[in-house]
Amino acid sequence: MTTPDRTAQPVRPRLLVLRALGLGDLLAGVPALRALRRAHPGHELVLAAPAELAPVAEATGAVDRLLPASAPGRAVPRSLDWTGPPPDIAVDLHGNGPPSHRLLLGLRPLKLLAFAHPDLPGIDGPPWYPEEHERDRWCRLLRAYGIDADPGDLLLPRPRTASPAPGAVVLHPGAGSPARCWPVERYAAVAAELRGRGLRVVVTGGPAEGDLVARLAKQTGLPDTDVFDGGLPFERLSALVADAHAVISGDTGIAHLAVAHGTRSVTLFGPVAPSRWGPPPDPRHRALWYGPEGDPHGRRPDPALLRVTVEDVLRAVGELPAAPRP
């Protein structure tokens, strides 16, 4: 009889990252996640984020496991379903605290990386700057702890799935709040002009945006084959964006996905400025913005967003660099 090997196996140290937000938030955090992966190659990197973002986390190449965590809006989850010993390292990429800081401190990590907050003087982190760009903010946090991080390290690998509409212009009229939704009638006018130029136009929308997509499709006269509502699975959405002629949207997740794939894009900003959430400087990406900033949670399209005209969008599309040859 073979004697079982009861030799204790070494336990892999664990690094927990909290970013329980949306698609765009996760994509903006990719440079920081990859910096943590490089700095701690022997750790299991666990990302606390909404369960539906598991394919996105996998695509980053930085995350070993997703721990489902979410809360309404942009709130901090009430708890984390963490099991086993405390994290060796916990990183707050969710916010400035104190709720997110306290959530992680409750797990008793050996080390916490987080921004300083006056209500938690025990955290020796760097100061928080409200006007800082989201990608830069989290890279600066890590650099303060001696971890090299590059805000430009944000590209995703090309999806293995084939695009359902290669070469199309993708319109995405929805966003996280009505304040960031450009009027459907204006999207329809853009679609009509682009179709008149011989371009294929398709429309996408999330699970709760069916009515919005249906209105746009009806006003534009799009066939059912060019309407992708109900929230495409990430792999298909990623493929659609990666092989698109261009993506036109408000300040929302699909705009960040276009940047992650190097796909040409025109993003309509308001009420939040592109200096905080916009694409990196690159001729492939145009950010339309007039200001001033307003309430990102407003119930009507923000006045700054409404200052962006159909002519502005069409001009921006025409100024995009030529698509590379296949």
Rosetta blueprint (number, residue, H / E / L):
1 M L
2 T L
3 T L
4 P L
5 D L
6 R L
7 T L
8 A L
9 Q L
10 P L
11 V L
12 R L
13 P L
14 R E
15 L E
16 L E
17 V E
18 L E
19 R L
20 A L
21 L L
22 G L
23 L H
24 G H
25 D H
26 L H
27 L H
28 A H
29 G L
30 V H
31 P H
32 A H
33 L H
34 R H
35 A H
36 L H
37 R H
38 R H
39 A H
40 H L
41 P L
42 G L
43 H L
44 E E
45 L E
46 V E
47 L E
48 A E
49 A E
50 P L
51 A H
52 E H
53 L H
54 A H
55 P H
56 V H
57 A H
58 E H
59 A H
60 T H
61 G L
62 A L
63 V L
64 D L
65 R E
66 L E
67 L E
68 P E
69 A L
70 S L
71 A L
72 P L
73 G L
74 R L
75 A L
76 V L
77 P L
78 R L
79 S L
80 L L
81 D L
82 W L
83 T L
84 G L
85 P L
86 P L
87 P L
88 D L
89 I E
90 A E
91 V E
92 D E
93 L L
94 H L
95 G L
96 N L
97 G L
98 P L
99 P H
100 S H
101 H H
102 R H
103 L H
104 L H
105 L H
106 G L
107 L L
108 R L
109 P L
110 L L
111 K L
112 L E
113 L E
114 A L
115 F L
116 A L
117 H E
118 P L
119 D L
120 L E
121 P L
122 G L
123 I L
124 D L
125 G L
126 P L
127 P L
128 W L
129 Y L
130 P L
131 E L
132 E L
133 H L
134 E H
135 R H
136 D H
137 R H
138 W H
139 C H
140 R H
141 L H
142 L H
143 R H
144 A H
145 Y L
146 G L
147 I L
148 D L
149 A L
150 D L
151 P L
152 G L
153 D L
154 L L
155 L L
156 L L
157 P L
158 R L
159 P L
160 R L
161 T L
162 A L
163 S L
164 P L
165 A L
166 P L
167 G L
168 A L
169 V E
170 V E
171 L E
172 H E
173 P L
174 G L
175 A L
176 G L
177 S L
178 P H
179 A H
180 R H
181 C L
182 W L
183 P L
184 V H
185 E H
186 R H
187 Y H
188 A H
189 A H
190 V H
191 A H
192 A H
193 E H
194 L H
195 R H
196 G H
197 R L
198 G L
199 L L
200 R L
201 V E
202 V E
203 V E
204 T E
205 G L
206 G L
207 P L
208 A L
209 E L
210 G H
211 D H
212 L H
213 V H
214 A H
215 R H
216 L H
217 A H
218 K H
219 Q H
220 T H
221 G L
222 L L
223 P L
224 D H
225 T H
226 D H
227 V E
228 F E
229 D L
230 G L
231 G L
232 L L
233 P L
234 F H
235 E H
236 R H
237 L H
238 S H
239 A H
240 L H
241 V H
242 A H
243 D L
244 A L
245 H L
246 A E
247 V E
248 I E
249 S E
250 G E
251 D L
252 T L
253 G H
254 I H
255 A H
256 H H
257 L H
258 A H
259 V H
260 A H
261 H L
262 G L
263 T L
264 R L
265 S E
266 V E
267 T E
268 L E
269 F L
270 G L
271 P L
272 V L
273 A L
274 P H
275 S H
276 R H
277 W H
278 G L
279 P L
280 P L
281 P L
282 D L
283 P L
284 R L
285 H E
286 R E
287 A E
288 L E
289 W L
290 Y L
291 G L
292 P L
293 E L
294 G L
295 D L
296 P L
297 H L
298 G L
299 R L
300 R L
301 P L
302 D L
303 P H
304 A H
305 L H
306 L H
307 R L
308 V L
309 T L
310 V H
311 E H
312 D H
313 V H
314 L H
315 R H
316 A H
317 V H
318 G H
319 E H
320 L L
321 P L
322 A L
323 A L
324 P L
325 R L
326 P L
